[in-house]
Amino acid sequence: MDFTLLQTDSQSSARAGLIQTDHGEIETPIFMPVGTQGTVKAVHFTELKADIGAQIILGNTYHLYLRPGTEILEQAGGIHKFNGWDRPILTDSGGFQIFSLSENRKLNRDGVVFRSHIDGSKHLFTPEKAVDIQRSIGADIMMALDECTPGDATYDYAKKSLDLTEHWLDRCMKRFDETTGKYGYLQSLFPIVQGCVYNDLRIRAAENVASREADGNAIGGLAVGEPTEKMYEMIELVNAILPKTRPRYLMGVGTPANILEAIERGVDMFDCIMPTRNGRNGQLFTRNGILNMRNKQWESDFSPLEENGASAVDRLYTKAYLRHLFMTNEILALQIASIHNLAFYLQLVRDARNHILKGDFMAWKNSIIKDIQTKL
């Protein structure tokens, strides 16, 4: 994987770049739709490409390991042939999903023992196994196994957790270097910076990760309960250390405003379930603010979903019609809202990139940041 840094904003740390993988180019900053189980919920890949403009999607090691399983994925020839997506794919190591199963998992230096949320069966993820599974899945970008601590973790817990994550990283990197891809194309492994909200732990973690000289680096353990300003502080702290010549991936973040603030602070890659999950619950993100499509105020509003919106659904459907679909529990409502939100997110990062290249990113960002957070 190659990364070319094209331009850095003169008034901030915002960057425009280009990632080259064996499955195609990725223009950064980029948002990655979440396709946890090999699919982005309620959205066809044809729409992801043509209407939404997705350049890369995210899958999840934990879920794909449980279903359909590595045997099926290997028989298919990897995730790209299994699901038909011919552009880059990134896989989360499953650390966050295991973190969310706090009552059904046990961690130690060897790895993590957890019970499946599907049938209660017991499984062991070691750092080596996390790499092996992602080799079998065939993602272009793989993530190291880590522990994601909650935002309110104590210092002692966060330190012990970081000790464990760094021990696991040693083993992940070793396993990665000992193995090769199964399907004839190159894969990359990103280490993850943890450390909760503690400056010295984040600095230590970032320095350790930077020393690995990996193809790219990730920032994890944010947007998990800590104050938003603390999240931004940690991003600034970490990005001052991570190498400028490698892409920086902020995991699981976040709202449109979060993304713009993180771009300002030097982040290149994002993923979040928010556009699709919130969309399925009737919430639309727009340039003018956030809409709850179940509200009665839209009942007789026959204007487009968004004037000059990024997606074809914005021009085809009205607010009144989409509200009707939600109120009658029609499946089409979930699809329309998901497409709209993903297209909005992808257009937002494209606009950010264009304004970085143009040289007026901060003026543009400041002109829209308030509006995109307003609830209408």
PyMOL commands that set and color helices and strands:
alter all, ss='L'
color gray80, all
select helices_A, chain A and resi 45-52+61-66+70-76+79-83+95-100+102-104+127-137+155-178+199-210+228-239+256-264+274-280+296-298+312-316+319-327+331-358+361-368+371-373
alter helices_A, ss='H'
color red, helices_A
select strands_A, chain A and resi 2-8+15-21+24-28+30-32+57-60+89-92+105-107+112-115+122-125+141-143+188-190+192-193+217-219+248-250+269-271+283-286+289-292
alter strands_A, ss='S'
color yellow, strands_A
deselect
rebuild
show_as cartoon
